[in-house]
């Protein structure tokens, strides 16, 4: 019980301090969990081991983010994305709503491979300059990507459904077939969000004014010479190799960044200048990702872990009269709970406990798993303990607190709509 109280205290402090901009996420992810661990009576040696274990889980993603940000900034700098942007501009012109719909559709198609990192790296660098030029809130771009990723991530090869399969003992492809109608509802909701929030942005002043044109490179038109096509081939090749999944993602980006530097910026002085230009953004997101490992490690390590204690207390507080509807309650709360616990802790920690409690009231493991995985997925881009959150906000150049204020309600509403659609279609039992 004491560990659970400390865990919830940690989350409250983290959220409050982030929303009030009292410190950067990097600082909070390091100092807050260490302080809570000391209050819990953990020895410095134990804290060191837990932090080390947590950081080891984030190191690969941190390296990936560092080099992917450098690479895509270089590609953007030399104009690789300009023709793609120009095509979108010609297709949708000054139509803010159309561009928002295009963004969510690109993210949906981009996530067919199940990789959130690849999807974000395909979508955000293409659309961020357009959103900026058209004065569209960049938080909306992250929201549209987040909804698309959350819904498409319900495929059996994307990870979440595979985890549910392990916990429930139900075959992953069977779970996916059950989830398909709710996926369809979620995709419709994603397009609806693009339309509704696109119109909202227009009311707030987004869009081009008068004779203003969406020319993102007025000062310097970059010719489509041989170097452009080499860069384009390098970009496409990098994305294809990532999609195949045969090579480690951060190694792919390390090689791609090195090649990009040699092709476009010959000489040590020029390369140093360019790297220094893009290094601040790369460093901040990398440092934040490494720091989040301390947070995840201290909360998730140990027997019992702080996260385990937190989930048990949450279930014990549930009134007995509501227990027979536990799967629906957890489904409706799965978005905020997914934000707090993250993927593995939620599906491997909270879900098994819910299945155990629900079994006493005739709730099947399948129904519990289906209900709980939906909201967690929809809200995954936004969770402070989910690696891709920092990639998304880093690429879009937004603050986590600003994104959460902007996106929390539509993400939660989308998850609730999907759960209710499952109930109405008879997929999730009452």
N, C-alpha and C positions, 0 to 999 in steps of 0.2 A: 504493500500500500504506500509506503514511504517513497519508494522508487517511482511509483506512478505519479504521486503528487509533484515530485521534483521534475518529472518528465513534462507534465502539463504546465508547470511553472516555466520551464525552459521554452516551450512553444509560445506561451503567452508573451514572455519577454521578447522573444525573437520577432514575433509579429508586430508588437507594439513599437519596438525600437526601429524596425524596418519602415513601418508606416510613418513614423515621426522623423525619419531620416536622421537618427541620432548617431548612426555608424554605418559603415559599408557592410554588405553581407559577409565579405571575407573576414572582417574583424569579429563580427558576431558569431560566425560559424566556428571560430577558433576559441574565443574566450568564454562564451556562454556555456557550452557543454563541459569545458574543463572546470568552470566554477561549480556547475551542478554536480559533476562527478566528485569533486572534493567534498561537497555537502553530503553526498551519498556515502561517503566514507571510503571511496576508492583510493588506493595508494597511488603515489606518483608513478610507480612501476606499472601498475595495472592500467592507469590512464594512458601511459605511453604505448602499451601493447594494443589497447583498444583503438587509439588514434592511428597507430601504425597500420592496423588491420583495415581501418576505414579508408585511409589515404591510398592504400594499395588497390582498393576497388575503384578509385577515381583517377588514378595516374594516367591510364591509357586514354581516357576521355579528355583529360587536361592537355595531353600532348596533341591529341586530335584537334581540339579547339584552337590551340596555339597556331598550328601550321595551316589549318583550314582557313582561319581568318586572314593570315598573311597571304595565302594563295588567292583567295577570292578578292581580296582588296587589290592585289596586283592585277588580276584579270579585269577587274572593274576599272582600274586606273588606265589600262591600255585599251579599253573600249570593247572588250569581247562581247559584252552583253548589249551593246548599243543596237545592233540589228534586231535582236529579239524584242527589246523594249520598243523600238520603232514599229515593229509589226503589231504589237499590242496597242500602241498609240493609234495606228491607222485603223485598226479594227474597232476600237472603242472610242477613239477621239477624246473628247472632253467628258465622257460619260463616267462619272465617279462610281456609280453602281456597277456598271459593266466591268470596270477594272477590278472591283472588289470580288465580283463573281468569278472573273478569270483567275484571280489569285487563289480562291478556294478550290477551283477545279484543277488547277495545276498541282496544288498540294495533294489533292485526292489521288490523282494519277501518279504523282511522284512517290506516293507511299505504298504503291502496289508491291514493292519489294519488302516492305515491313521495317525498313530502317528509318528511324526518326531523324538521325543525323543527315542522311542523304537527302531526305525530303526537305529539311530546313535549308540545306546548302543549295538545293536546286531552286527553291521558291523565293526565299527572302532576298538574296543578292539581286535577283532579277527585278523584283517588284519594289524594293526599298527606294530606289531613286525615283520611280514613278510616284509613289505615295508622297515622297518629300516634295517633289515639284508641284503636285496637285494639292498640297496642304492637307492630306489625309492623315489622321492620327496614326503613327506607326504602331501603336498598341493594337489597332484593328488588324493590321497585317499579321501580327503574332497570334491574335485571337483566331483568325481564319485558318491559319496553319494549325493551331492547337486543336480546333474542332475537327478538321480534316484528319489529322494524325490520330486523334482519339477514337474516331469512328472506324477508320481503316485499320487501326491497330488491333481490331478484334479478329483478324485472320489468324489461322493456326500457326503460321510461320512467323508471326510478329512478336511472340513472346508471352503476352499476357494470358492468352487462351491456353497456351502450353503449360503455364504455371497453374492455372485453374485445373487443367486436366490432371496434373500431377497430384494436386491436393484432393480432388474429388474422386479420382479414379475413373472418370468418364473420358472417352476417347476425344481428342482435340478436334478432329474434323466433324464429329457429331455435334459437339458444342457449337462449332462455327455455323453449321447448318441451322441450328436452333437460333443463333444470333442474327442470321442474315436479314430477316424482316426488320429487326431493330436497327441494323446497320443502314438499311434503306431509309428508315425514318430519320436517322441521325444525319445522313447525307443531305436529305431534303432540308433538315434544320440548319445545316451548315450554309446551304445556298440562301435560305431565308435570312440568316444572320447577315450574310453579305449584302442582301438587298436592304434589309431594315436599317442596319448600321451605316450602309453606304448613303442612304437617303438622309440619315441623321447627320452624317458628316457634311452633306451638301447644305443642310440647314444651318450648320455651324460655320459655314464659309469655305468649305473645301471646293476644289475645282479651279479651273483657269478663268481668269477675268478678262473680259473684252476680247481684244485681239491677241492676248497672250497665248503662246504656243508651248507645247510640251517638248521643247528642244533642250535636251539635257546636256548638250555639248556645243553650245552656241559659240563659245570662245575658241574652241579648238576641235575642228572636225578631224577625226582620225581616219585615214584612208584604209580601205580594205586591201592591203598589200599582202605579200606572202607571209609576213610576220603575223598578221591577223589570223590567217587560216591555220598557221602552226599553233597559235594560242588557242584557237577554237578546238582544234584536234586534241590539244593537251587537256582542255577543260572537259570535253566530251569523253575522252579516254579515261580521265580520272573518275568521272561519275559512273561510267560503265564498269570499271574495275571494282569500284565500291559496291555497285549493285550486285555484281557476281558473288562477292563475299569470299573469294578465295585468298585474299591478302588482308593483312592487318591494316585497318583504316588509317591509323596515324602514320604508318610507314608509307602508304600511298601518298599522303599529303606532304610528307617530308620530301619525298622524291619529286613530286609535282612542284613544290615551292622552289626547290633547287633548280629545276629545269626552267621555271618561269623567270627566276632571277637571271640566269645565264642568257636566255633568249632576249629578254627585254631591257635588262640593265647591265650592260657590259662594264666590267671594271669594279674594283673593290670600293672606291669612293662612292660611286653611284648606287651600288647595292646597299652599302651601309646607310646612305641617306634615305633610301626607300624603306628599308627595314625599320629604321628609326621613326619614319613617318607613320607606319602602321603598328609599331610595337606596343604603344599604350593600350589600344583596344585588346590586342592579343594577350598582353600580360594580365590585364584586369580579369578577364574571363577565366584564364588559366589559373591564376591565383585563387579566385573564388571557388573554382571547381576543386582544387586541391584542399582548400580549407573546408569545403563541405564534407570531405572525407573524414575529418575530425568529428564533425557533427554526427554523421551516419555511424561511424565506428563506436563512439561512446554510447549512443542510444541503442545500437543493435547488438553489441557484443555482451557476452556474459550469460550465465545461467542462474536465474532468469535475467533476461535483458530488461532495460528500462522500457523498451517498446512493448515487450510481452506483458509486463506489469500494467502498463497503460491500457492495453486492449482488454485485459481481464477486468479491470475496474470499470471500464466502459460498459462491458456486458453485464456485470453484476448490478449496475445501477438501473438496468432496464426493468420496469415493472412487470410482474408475472403475467398480467392481463394482456400485455402487448407482445409477449414472447412468441405467441403462435403466429405473429406476423413479422417475426424478426427479419426474414429475408427481404420483405418490402421496406421495412424501416431502414435496414442497412443499404438497400438499393437507393433509397431516396437521399440518404446521407453519404453515399459513396463518393461523391465529388469532393466535399470538404474533407472527408476522412482520407481520401486518396492524396489530397494536397498535403496533409499533415504527415502521413505515414510513408508515402512514397510507394513504389511498386512492390519490391520484394517483401518488405515488412508488412505491407497490407495483405498481400496474397498468401504469404507463407506464415504470417503471424496472426493477423486478425481473422482471416477467412477460416482457418481450421478451428479456431475457438467458436466462431459463429456456427459452423457446421455441427460441432459437438453439442452446443446448446440447442440449436434448431432441431436436431434429431429427436430430442425429448418431446417435441411438440409436433412430430410428423412432417417436418420440413425436409425435403430431400436435399442431398448435397448438390445435386445438379441445379435445382432452383436457387439455392443460396449462391452458388458460384456464378450463375448467369446474372442474377440481380446485382451482385456486388462488383463484378468486373466492369460493368458499363460506365458508371460514374467515375470510377477511378481512372479509366482510360481517357474519358473526355477531358478530365481536368489535369492530365499528367503534365502538359506544358503549362507550368505555373507552380508546380510543387517545388519548394526550396531544396528538396532532397533528390530531385530528378535532374540528371546531368544535362539533358537536352534543353531544359528551361533556360540555362545560362547561355547555351549556344543561340537560342532563338532571340533572347533579349539583347544579346551581344551583337548579333548580326543586324538587328533592327535598331540598335542604339536607343533602347528604352530602359528605364529603371524597373526593377522587379516590383517595387511598391506601386508604381504607376500602372503597371500591367495588371496586377491583382485587383486594384480598384476598378479598372476598366472592364476586366474580363470575367471576374468571379461570378456575377449574376447570370450572364448568358451561358456560361459553361455549366453552371448548376442547373439552370432551367432546361438546357438541352439534355442533360443526363436524366432529369425527372421525366421529360417527355418520352425518352427512349424506354425507361422502365415502365411507364404507364402503357406504352404501346405493346410491350411484352405481355403485360397483364391482360389487356383488351384482346390480344390475339391468342390468348391461352397458352403462351410459351412459359410465362412465369405464373405459377399457381398462387391462388389467394391463401 
